[in-house]
């Protein structure tokens, strides 16, 4: 499965009747490129508000080498500590990633409470 036009054709593996990308070094490099571009879409007019959380951001599911089932990999980290502010800032980023790269099936996660 190709993600970027100039990129590599990445391996996929089937789990739970769905194909997931296999996490390789070339996939990590392409996800870093996507992250850099997606970060420019963040809403910068947001005040930090909400419950204090850590580990939030936009995630995709991949299968790591030598693993059988998918796990999550963060594509864009949350810029604030507050969950409300993170959602407001990352909502346009999530919409962009899912519009341009629908095969990634990116999802927002608040993270864990402090």
C-alpha positions as protocol buffer text, in pm:
chain_id: "A"
residue {
  index: 1
  type: UNK
  ca { x: 0 y: 0 z: 0 }
}
residue {
  index: 2
  type: UNK
  ca { x: 142 y: 337 z: -101 }
}
residue {
  index: 3
  type: UNK
  ca { x: 93 y: 636 z: 126 }
}
residue {
  index: 4
  type: UNK
  ca { x: 298 y: 913 z: -35 }
}
residue {
  index: 5
  type: UNK
  ca { x: 323 y: 943 z: -413 }
}
residue {
  index: 6
  type: UNK
  ca { x: 702 y: 933 z: -402 }
}
residue {
  index: 7
  type: UNK
  ca { x: 709 y: 672 z: -128 }
}
residue {
  index: 8
  type: UNK
  ca { x: 758 y: 301 z: -95 }
}
residue {
  index: 9
  type: UNK
  ca { x: 494 y: 35 z: -144 }
}
residue {
  index: 10
  type: UNK
  ca { x: 446 y: -78 z: 219 }
}
residue {
  index: 11
  type: UNK
  ca { x: 360 y: -428 z: 335 }
}
residue {
  index: 12
  type: UNK
  ca { x: 24 y: -496 z: 495 }
}
residue {
  index: 13
  type: UNK
  ca { x: -95 y: -779 z: 714 }
}
residue {
  index: 14
  type: UNK
  ca { x: -449 y: -897 z: 778 }
}
residue {
  index: 15
  type: UNK
  ca { x: -586 y: -898 z: 1134 }
}
residue {
  index: 16
  type: UNK
  ca { x: -952 y: -903 z: 1236 }
}
residue {
  index: 17
  type: UNK
  ca { x: -1059 y: -903 z: 868 }
}
residue {
  index: 18
  type: UNK
  ca { x: -881 y: -574 z: 799 }
}
residue {
  index: 19
  type: UNK
  ca { x: -546 y: -493 z: 639 }
}
residue {
  index: 20
  type: UNK
  ca { x: -301 y: -301 z: 858 }
}
residue {
  index: 21
  type: UNK
  ca { x: 31 y: -148 z: 758 }
}
residue {
  index: 22
  type: UNK
  ca { x: 341 y: -324 z: 892 }
}
residue {
  index: 23
  type: UNK
  ca { x: 560 y: -81 z: 1084 }
}
residue {
  index: 24
  type: UNK
  ca { x: 899 y: -50 z: 914 }
}
residue {
  index: 25
  type: UNK
  ca { x: 1166 y: 217 z: 909 }
}
residue {
  index: 26
  type: UNK
  ca { x: 1045 y: 348 z: 573 }
}
residue {
  index: 27
  type: UNK
  ca { x: 689 y: 374 z: 708 }
}
residue {
  index: 28
  type: UNK
  ca { x: 818 y: 568 z: 1012 }
}
residue {
  index: 29
  type: UNK
  ca { x: 996 y: 811 z: 779 }
}
residue {
  index: 30
  type: UNK
  ca { x: 679 y: 869 z: 576 }
}
residue {
  index: 31
  type: UNK
  ca { x: 473 y: 915 z: 895 }
}
residue {
  index: 32
  type: UNK
  ca { x: 725 y: 1180 z: 1006 }
}
residue {
  index: 33
  type: UNK
  ca { x: 671 y: 1365 z: 677 }
}
residue {
  index: 34
  type: UNK
  ca { x: 293 y: 1343 z: 722 }
}
residue {
  index: 35
  type: UNK
  ca { x: 329 y: 1465 z: 1082 }
}
residue {
  index: 36
  type: UNK
  ca { x: 535 y: 1768 z: 975 }
}
residue {
  index: 37
  type: UNK
  ca { x: 280 y: 1868 z: 712 }
}
residue {
  index: 38
  type: UNK
  ca { x: -16 y: 1798 z: 940 }
}
residue {
  index: 39
  type: UNK
  ca { x: 128 y: 2010 z: 1221 }
}
residue {
  index: 40
  type: UNK
  ca { x: 93 y: 2316 z: 999 }
}
residue {
  index: 41
  type: UNK
  ca { x: -286 y: 2260 z: 1004 }
}
residue {
  index: 42
  type: UNK
  ca { x: -314 y: 2301 z: 1383 }
}
residue {
  index: 43
  type: UNK
  ca { x: -540 y: 2573 z: 1518 }
}
residue {
  index: 44
  type: UNK
  ca { x: -303 y: 2817 z: 1691 }
}
residue {
  index: 45
  type: UNK
  ca { x: -575 y: 3035 z: 1848 }
}
residue {
  index: 46
  type: UNK
  ca { x: -654 y: 2789 z: 2127 }
}
residue {
  index: 47
  type: UNK
  ca { x: -619 y: 2852 z: 2500 }
}
residue {
  index: 48
  type: UNK
  ca { x: -507 y: 2559 z: 2715 }
}
residue {
  index: 49
  type: UNK
  ca { x: -820 y: 2429 z: 2890 }
}
residue {
  index: 50
  type: UNK
  ca { x: -971 y: 2106 z: 3013 }
}
residue {
  index: 51
  type: UNK
  ca { x: -858 y: 1816 z: 3227 }
}
residue {
  index: 52
  type: UNK
  ca { x: -483 y: 1764 z: 3245 }
}
residue {
  index: 53
  type: UNK
  ca { x: -384 y: 1464 z: 3030 }
}
residue {
  index: 54
  type: UNK
  ca { x: -73 y: 1310 z: 2880 }
}
residue {
  index: 55
  type: UNK
  ca { x: -15 y: 1085 z: 2580 }
}
residue {
  index: 56
  type: UNK
  ca { x: -289 y: 1234 z: 2363 }
}
residue {
  index: 57
  type: UNK
  ca { x: -275 y: 1292 z: 1990 }
}
residue {
  index: 58
  type: UNK
  ca { x: -367 y: 1143 z: 1656 }
}
residue {
  index: 59
  type: UNK
  ca { x: -299 y: 772 z: 1624 }
}
residue {
  index: 60
  type: UNK
  ca { x: -307 y: 506 z: 1355 }
}
residue {
  index: 61
  type: UNK
  ca { x: -309 y: 130 z: 1396 }
}
residue {
  index: 62
  type: UNK
  ca { x: -16 y: -70 z: 1256 }
}
residue {
  index: 63
  type: UNK
  ca { x: 128 y: -415 z: 1306 }
}
residue {
  index: 64
  type: UNK
  ca { x: 477 y: -410 z: 1448 }
}
residue {
  index: 65
  type: UNK
  ca { x: 738 y: -657 z: 1323 }
}
residue {
  index: 66
  type: UNK
  ca { x: 708 y: -1005 z: 1478 }
}
residue {
  index: 67
  type: UNK
  ca { x: 365 y: -918 z: 1623 }
}
residue {
  index: 68
  type: UNK
  ca { x: 32 y: -1074 z: 1539 }
}
residue {
  index: 69
  type: UNK
  ca { x: -214 y: -800 z: 1632 }
}
residue {
  index: 70
  type: UNK
  ca { x: -222 y: -425 z: 1562 }
}
residue {
  index: 71
  type: UNK
  ca { x: -107 y: -159 z: 1805 }
}
residue {
  index: 72
  type: UNK
  ca { x: -129 y: 221 z: 1801 }
}
residue {
  index: 73
  type: UNK
  ca { x: 138 y: 461 z: 1678 }
}
residue {
  index: 74
  type: UNK
  ca { x: 117 y: 835 z: 1738 }
}
residue {
  index: 75
  type: UNK
  ca { x: 136 y: 1041 z: 1420 }
}
residue {
  index: 76
  type: UNK
  ca { x: 77 y: 1387 z: 1573 }
}
residue {
  index: 77
  type: UNK
  ca { x: 133 y: 1454 z: 1944 }
}
residue {
  index: 78
  type: UNK
  ca { x: -105 y: 1673 z: 2144 }
}
residue {
  index: 79
  type: UNK
  ca { x: 28 y: 2029 z: 2181 }
}
residue {
  index: 80
  type: UNK
  ca { x: -137 y: 2111 z: 2517 }
}
residue {
  index: 81
  type: UNK
  ca { x: -195 y: 1952 z: 2857 }
}
residue {
  index: 82
  type: UNK
  ca { x: -571 y: 2014 z: 2855 }
}
residue {
  index: 83
  type: UNK
  ca { x: -790 y: 1764 z: 2671 }
}
residue {
  index: 84
  type: UNK
  ca { x: -1039 y: 2026 z: 2547 }
}
residue {
  index: 85
  type: UNK
  ca { x: -763 y: 2243 z: 2401 }
}
residue {
  index: 86
  type: UNK
  ca { x: -597 y: 1941 z: 2241 }
}
residue {
  index: 87
  type: UNK
  ca { x: -918 y: 1840 z: 2067 }
}
residue {
  index: 88
  type: UNK
  ca { x: -979 y: 2194 z: 1938 }
}
residue {
  index: 89
  type: UNK
  ca { x: -621 y: 2223 z: 1809 }
}
residue {
  index: 90
  type: UNK
  ca { x: -605 y: 1874 z: 1653 }
}
residue {
  index: 91
  type: UNK
  ca { x: -952 y: 1854 z: 1498 }
}
residue {
  index: 92
  type: UNK
  ca { x: -843 y: 2030 z: 1173 }
}
residue {
  index: 93
  type: UNK
  ca { x: -530 y: 1812 z: 1166 }
}
residue {
  index: 94
  type: UNK
  ca { x: -738 y: 1494 z: 1199 }
}
residue {
  index: 95
  type: UNK
  ca { x: -972 y: 1607 z: 923 }
}
residue {
  index: 96
  type: UNK
  ca { x: -674 y: 1684 z: 699 }
}
residue {
  index: 97
  type: UNK
  ca { x: -502 y: 1350 z: 761 }
}
residue {
  index: 98
  type: UNK
  ca { x: -822 y: 1150 z: 701 }
}
residue {
  index: 99
  type: UNK
  ca { x: -905 y: 1349 z: 387 }
}
residue {
  index: 100
  type: UNK
  ca { x: -560 y: 1321 z: 227 }
}
residue {
  index: 101
  type: UNK
  ca { x: -457 y: 980 z: 366 }
}
residue {
  index: 102
  type: UNK
  ca { x: -781 y: 784 z: 419 }
}
residue {
  index: 103
  type: UNK
  ca { x: -596 y: 452 z: 417 }
}
residue {
  index: 104
  type: UNK
  ca { x: -440 y: 543 z: 754 }
}
residue {
  index: 105
  type: UNK
  ca { x: -779 y: 561 z: 932 }
}
residue {
  index: 106
  type: UNK
  ca { x: -638 y: 811 z: 1184 }
}
residue {
  index: 107
  type: UNK
  ca { x: -819 y: 868 z: 1514 }
}
residue {
  index: 108
  type: UNK
  ca { x: -795 y: 1120 z: 1795 }
}
residue {
  index: 109
  type: UNK
  ca { x: -726 y: 1001 z: 2150 }
}
residue {
  index: 110
  type: UNK
  ca { x: -739 y: 1223 z: 2461 }
}
residue {
  index: 111
  type: UNK
  ca { x: -468 y: 1026 z: 2635 }
}
residue {
  index: 112
  type: UNK
  ca { x: -456 y: 943 z: 3005 }
}
residue {
  index: 113
  type: UNK
  ca { x: -553 y: 1166 z: 3297 }
}
residue {
  index: 114
  type: UNK
  ca { x: -277 y: 1294 z: 3524 }
}
